[in-house]
Amino acid sequence: MPRSFPNVRLVLVCFAALASALPIVIIGIAKLLLCLCAIAVVIDGWRRRDHTAEHLPGSTSPLILLALIAIAASLLWSTGSKDESLLSFVKHGKLILIPALLLLITSRREAKIALTFFVGGQVFLLTSTWLLFMGVPIPWVVSKEAGICEICSYAVFSSYLDQSIMTAVLAAVAWHFRAYASPPNKRMLALIVSFLGLACVFFIFQGRTGHLVAVALITLAIFWELPKRFRAAAVAIPFVLLFVLASSSSMVHDRLFKIGKDIAAFDRSGDISSSSGDRLNRWHRSQQSIAENLWLGTGAGSWNQEINQQEARHTKESIVKITGNSHQEFLLWGVELGLPGVALLCAVLLGLYRDTRRMETPIRRAAQSVLAALVLACLFNCALYDALIGDFFCISIALLLALGAHPRPVGHAA
C-alpha cells in the first residue's frame, strides 16, 4: 500500500525532514501535507484491501494511536474551554507524525534521503547560529531573541531552549553516523559537525536543559565506546563533565549557580519570579491536581483551568493567572489523563526503546541518543507538547526508526 504516490510521498517526507529546522509556519505546512498524504495512502490501501498495520513496523505506532485515542476521549470530561481542549488535542496530535512517516517511508534508500535532508537542515541552523555569533548579519533570522545582548541567544527561528536541545541531538547523530561516512573526509566532516554543535550548546546557548542533554549524550557516547569491563566507571562521567564545563564556561557556571539561588528563594519564600521558581510552582500545583483526579485526570486542555484553581485554593496573596503548561511532560499528561496518562506516555517511550534495540549499532545508538534527549527534555519541559521542539523530536525519531526498520542488504554499503 505505501508504494502509492511514490514521488509525492518522498517529496513530502523530505520536506517534513527539512522543515524540522525551519520556522514553525513551514513546519505546520509540512505536517499538514504529510498527514494528508498519509490519509490518501491509507484510503488507497483500503481500496486495494491492503492492511496499513503490515507497513508499520514495531510497537511504537499502536501505542501512539492508543494514546491519541485516550486524549481524544478525555475531551468528553475536560474542564478546560472548548478552544483550549481542541488546541491541546492538536498539540498532542503531532505524535501522529511518527506512524505517518513510518507508513510513507518504504525503503532504506528513502530513509537515507530523508535523513540527509534532516541533517542538512540542522547543519544550516547550526551554521546560521555561528554566523550570528561572529557578528555576520543573516537575512533569514526570525527569532525575537537572536543577537539580543541581554539574552545572548543567537537562536535563528525559535528560542535558545529549543535550539540548544536540537543542536545537542545533531551532534550525537553526527557522531554515531560517522561510521557510515566514507571516504575519510566525510567522516571528518561528521566529527566537525559534532564538535561545532557541542561547542555551540556549551559556549553560545544558555539553555540549561540543552546543557544537561548534551552532557547526557556525551556520557552515552563514551559509555558505548568503553570496553564492557570499564563501563561501570561511566557513572562518574557526567559529574566530571559538569565540573570541567563549569570551570571553563562562564555561561554554564552562571546558569548552574542561578539554579541553586532560584531554588533556595522558592523554598524560602515561595518566590516564583525566576524561571526555576516558576517551574517548581507549576510542578507543585500539577502534583496537587493529579492527587485529586488520579484515574481520569481533568481532560485535554484543562491544565490552565486546574492549575489556577489550585493556585487560588492554596495561595492567600494576590493571584497572577498562570498560563501555558506544566513545563514537565509527564505531569501534563498526569493532569489531563491521570495516572493512566502517565503510564501511556511511559509506554510510548518504552515502545520506542524496544523498537531501537533491533537496529544496527550506529542507528541504534543514534536513535537511543535522541530518545534519551527526549526523556530528559520531558523532565524539565513539555518537549512533545510544545511546538517546534516536539515536531523536531517526532520527525527525528521517525526517520531513525524508518532507517532501522529497513536493514542494510548483505554486502552493500550503508
C-alpha positions in Angstrom: 0.0 0.0 0.0 2.6 2.7 0.9 4.0 2.3 -2.6 1.2 4.5 -3.8 2.1 8.0 -5.0 5.9 7.3 -4.8 7.2 10.7 -6.0 4.7 12.7 -3.9 5.5 10.6 -0.8 9.2 11.1 -1.0 9.0 14.8 -1.7 6.7 15.4 1.3 8.8 13.2 3.6 11.9 15.1 2.7 10.1 18.5 3.1 9.0 17.5 6.6 12.6 16.3 7.4 14.0 19.7 6.3 11.2 21.7 7.9 12.2 20.5 11.3 15.0 23.1 11.1 12.8 25.9 9.8 10.2 28.3 11.2 7.1 27.0 12.8 4.9 28.1 9.9 6.8 26.0 7.5 6.7 23.0 9.9 2.9 23.4 10.1 2.5 23.3 6.3 4.8 20.3 6.1 2.8 18.4 8.8 -0.5 19.2 7.1 0.7 18.0 3.7 2.4 14.9 5.2 -0.8 13.9 7.1 -3.0 14.4 4.0 -0.6 12.2 2.0 -0.7 9.5 4.8 -4.5 9.6 4.8 -4.6 9.3 1.0 -2.2 6.3 1.2 -4.4 4.6 3.8 -7.6 5.2 1.8 -5.8 3.8 -1.3 -4.8 0.8 0.7 -8.3 0.1 1.9 -9.5 0.3 -1.7 -6.9 -2.3 -2.6 -7.7 -4.3 0.6 -4.1 -3.8 1.7 -3.7 -3.6 5.5 -2.0 -0.5 7.0 -0.7 -2.4 10.0 1.6 -4.5 7.9 3.5 -1.4 6.9 4.0 0.0 10.4 6.9 -2.0 12.0 7.4 -2.3 15.7 5.3 -1.5 18.7 5.6 2.3 18.7 2.8 3.2 16.3 0.0 1.2 18.0 0.9 2.7 21.3 0.9 6.2 19.9 -2.5 5.6 18.3 -3.8 4.3 21.7 -2.5 7.4 23.4 -4.2 9.7 20.9 -7.5 7.8 21.3 -7.3 8.3 25.1 -6.5 12.0 24.7 -9.5 12.4 22.3 -11.8 10.6 24.7 -10.7 12.9 27.5 -12.3 15.8 25.6 -15.6 14.4 26.9 -14.8 15.3 30.5 -12.3 18.2 30.1 -12.8 21.1 32.4 -11.0 23.4 30.0 -12.7 25.6 27.5 -13.6 24.2 24.1 -10.8 26.2 22.4 -8.2 25.1 24.9 -9.3 21.5 24.7 -9.1 21.3 20.9 -5.8 23.2 20.9 -4.4 20.7 23.4 -5.5 17.7 21.3 -3.9 19.2 18.2 -0.6 19.8 20.1 -0.6 16.2 21.4 -1.6 15.1 17.9 1.9 15.8 16.5 2.7 12.3 17.7 0.9 11.1 14.6 4.0 12.2 12.6 5.8 9.1 13.8 3.4 6.5 12.3 2.8 8.7 9.3 6.5 8.8 8.4 6.9 5.1 9.1 4.0 4.5 6.8 5.3 6.7 4.0 9.0 5.6 4.0 9.1 2.3 2.2 12.8 1.6 1.8 16.3 2.2 3.3 17.1 4.4 0.3 14.1 6.7 1.1 15.0 6.8 4.8 18.6 7.8 3.9 17.5 10.5 1.6 15.1 11.9 4.2 17.8 11.8 6.9 20.1 13.7 4.5 17.5 16.5 4.3 17.0 16.4 8.1 20.8 16.6 8.9 21.2 19.2 6.1 18.6 21.4 7.7 20.1 21.1 11.2 23.6 21.9 9.8 22.1 25.0 8.1 20.7 26.0 11.5 24.0 25.4 13.3 25.9 27.4 10.7 23.5 30.3 11.0 24.0 30.4 14.7 27.8 30.5 14.4 27.4 33.3 11.8 25.3 35.3 14.2 27.8 34.7 17.0 30.6 36.0 14.8 28.5 39.1 14.0 27.6 38.2 10.5 24.1 39.5 9.6 21.9 36.9 8.0 18.5 37.9 6.5 16.6 34.7 7.3 16.6 35.2 11.1 13.1 35.4 12.6 13.7 34.7 16.3 13.0 37.7 18.6 15.9 36.5 20.7 18.6 36.4 18.1 21.5 38.6 18.8 19.9 40.4 21.8 22.7 41.2 24.2 20.6 40.7 27.3 19.6 37.3 26.2 22.7 36.3 24.2 20.5 33.7 22.4 21.7 33.6 18.8 18.7 31.3 18.1 17.6 31.6 14.5 14.0 30.5 14.2 12.9 29.7 17.7 14.4 30.1 21.2 17.7 29.1 22.8 15.9 26.4 24.7 14.6 24.6 21.6 17.7 25.1 19.5 20.2 24.1 22.2 18.5 20.7 22.6 18.2 20.3 18.8 21.9 21.1 18.3 22.9 18.6 21.0 20.9 15.9 19.2 22.5 16.8 15.9 26.0 16.5 17.5 25.1 13.0 18.8 23.6 11.8 15.4 26.6 13.1 13.5 29.0 11.3 16.0 27.2 7.9 15.7 26.7 8.1 12.0 30.4 8.8 11.3 30.7 5.0 11.0 28.7 5.3 7.7 30.8 8.2 6.4 33.2 7.4 3.6 35.7 8.4 2.2 37.6 9.6 5.3 37.0 13.3 4.6 33.2 12.7 5.1 34.0 11.2 8.4 36.0 14.2 9.4 33.1 16.4 8.3 30.8 14.4 10.7 33.2 14.9 13.5 33.5 18.7 12.8 29.7 19.0 12.9 29.6 17.1 16.2 32.3 19.3 17.7 30.8 22.6 16.5 27.4 21.5 17.8 28.6 20.8 21.3 30.7 24.0 21.4 27.5 25.9 20.3 25.5 24.3 23.1 28.0 24.9 25.9 29.6 28.2 24.9 26.9 30.1 22.9 23.5 29.0 24.1 22.4 29.5 27.7 19.8 26.8 27.8 20.2 24.7 31.0 18.2 21.8 29.6 20.4 21.9 26.5 23.5 21.7 28.7 22.1 18.7 30.5 21.0 16.9 27.3 24.5 17.4 25.8 26.2 16.1 28.9 23.9 13.0 28.9 24.6 12.4 25.2 28.4 12.7 25.6 28.1 10.3 28.6 26.2 7.8 26.5 28.7 8.1 23.6 31.7 7.5 26.0 29.8 4.6 27.7 29.2 2.8 24.4 32.9 3.3 23.3 34.3 1.9 26.5 35.1 -1.8 26.9 32.4 -3.6 28.9 34.6 -4.1 31.9 35.1 -0.3 32.2 31.6 0.8 31.7 30.7 1.0 35.4 33.1 4.0 35.5 30.8 5.9 33.2 28.7 6.8 36.3 31.3 9.4 37.1 31.4 10.9 33.6 28.5 13.4 33.9 29.9 14.8 37.1 33.4 15.2 35.7 31.9 16.9 32.5 29.9 19.3 34.6 32.9 20.2 36.7 35.0 20.8 33.6 32.3 22.8 31.9 31.5 24.9 35.0 35.3 25.7 35.2 35.8 26.5 31.6 32.4 28.1 30.5 31.2 31.1 32.4 27.8 30.6 30.9 27.4 27.1 32.3 28.8 28.2 35.6 26.5 31.2 35.9 23.4 29.2 34.9 24.2 26.4 37.4 24.7 29.0 40.2 21.4 30.7 39.3 19.5 27.4 39.6 20.7 26.9 43.1 19.9 30.5 44.0 16.4 30.4 42.5 15.5 27.1 44.2 16.6 28.4 47.5 14.5 31.5 47.0 11.4 29.4 46.2 12.0 27.1 49.2 12.4 30.1 51.5 9.6 32.4 50.4 7.8 30.8 47.5 9.3 33.2 45.1 8.1 32.3 41.5 9.6 35.4 39.7 12.5 33.3 38.4 12.4 30.6 35.8 13.3 27.9 38.3 10.8 29.2 40.9 8.0 29.4 38.3 8.8 25.9 37.1 8.8 24.5 40.6 5.5 26.1 41.4 3.9 24.7 38.2 5.2 21.2 39.2 3.8 21.5 42.7 0.4 22.7 41.5 0.3 19.9 38.9 1.0 17.3 41.5 -1.8 18.6 43.6 -4.2 18.4 40.7 -3.2 14.8 39.9 -3.7 13.8 43.5 -7.3 15.0 43.3 -8.0 13.3 39.9 -5.9 10.2 40.0 -7.7 7.9 37.5 -9.2 10.1 34.8 -7.5 13.4 35.1 -9.4 16.6 34.1 -9.2 16.2 30.3 -7.1 17.5 27.4 -6.7 21.3 27.6 -7.6 21.5 31.3 -4.2 22.4 32.6 -4.7 26.2 32.8 -8.1 25.9 34.5 -7.0 23.3 37.0 -3.7 24.9 38.0 -5.2 28.3 38.5 -7.8 26.7 40.7 -5.1 25.1 42.8 -3.3 28.4 43.0 -6.4 30.2 44.2 -7.0 27.4 46.8 -3.5 27.4 48.2 -2.3 31.0 47.8 -3.5 33.8 50.0 -1.7 36.6 48.2 -2.9 38.3 45.1 -3.1 35.7 42.3 -1.3 36.1 38.9 -3.0 33.9 36.3 -0.8 31.1 35.2 -0.9 30.1 31.5 1.0 27.7 29.2 1.8 24.3 30.5 3.4 22.4 33.4 7.0 22.6 31.9 7.1 18.8 32.5 5.6 16.4 30.0 4.8 13.6 32.5 3.0 16.0 34.8 1.0 17.5 31.9 -0.2 14.0 30.9 -0.9 13.3 34.6 -3.1 16.4 35.0 -5.0 15.7 31.8 -5.3 11.9 31.9 -4.4 10.9 35.5 -2.1 8.1 36.3 -3.2 6.1 33.2 -1.9 9.1 31.1 1.5 8.9 32.7 1.5 5.2 32.1 0.6 5.7 28.5 3.4 8.2 27.9 5.9 5.8 29.6 4.6 3.0 27.4 5.2 5.1 24.2 8.7 5.8 25.3 9.4 2.2 26.3 7.9 1.1 22.9 10.4 3.5 21.2 13.3 2.0 23.1 12.1 -1.6 22.4 12.0 -0.8 18.6 15.5 0.6 18.6 17.1 -2.5 20.2 16.8 -4.5 16.9 18.7 -1.9 14.8 22.3 -1.8 13.5 24.7 -0.4 16.1 25.2 3.1 14.7 21.5 3.6 14.0 20.5 2.1 17.4 22.9 4.4 19.3 21.8 7.4 17.4 18.1 6.6 18.0 18.6 5.8 21.6 20.5 9.1 22.0 17.6 11.0 20.6 15.2 9.1 22.9 17.5 9.9 25.9 17.4 13.6 24.9 13.6 13.4 24.6 13.2 11.9 28.1 15.5 14.4 29.7 13.8 17.3 27.9 10.4 16.0 29.1 11.6 16.1 32.7 12.1 19.8 32.5 9.8 21.0 29.7 6.8 19.8 27.7 9.1 18.7 24.9 6.5 16.7 23.0 3.6 19.1 23.6 5.4 22.3 22.7 5.5 23.5 19.1 8.7 23.1 17.0 10.8 21.1 19.6 8.0 18.5 19.7 7.9 18.3 15.9 11.7 18.0 15.8 11.7 15.0 18.2 8.8 13.3 16.4 10.4 13.7 13.0 13.9 12.8 14.1 12.7 9.6 15.9 10.5 8.6 13.0 13.3 8.9 10.5 15.7 6.9 12.6 13.0 4.2 13.2 12.4 4.1 9.5 16.1 3.6 8.7 16.5 0.9 11.3 13.3 -0.9 10.1 14.9 -1.4 6.7 18.1 -3.4 7.3 21.2 -3.0 5.1 21.4 -5.7 2.4 24.2 -8.1 2.9 27.3 -7.0 1.1 26.0 -3.4 0.5 27.2 -0.1 1.9 25.2 1.7 4.5 
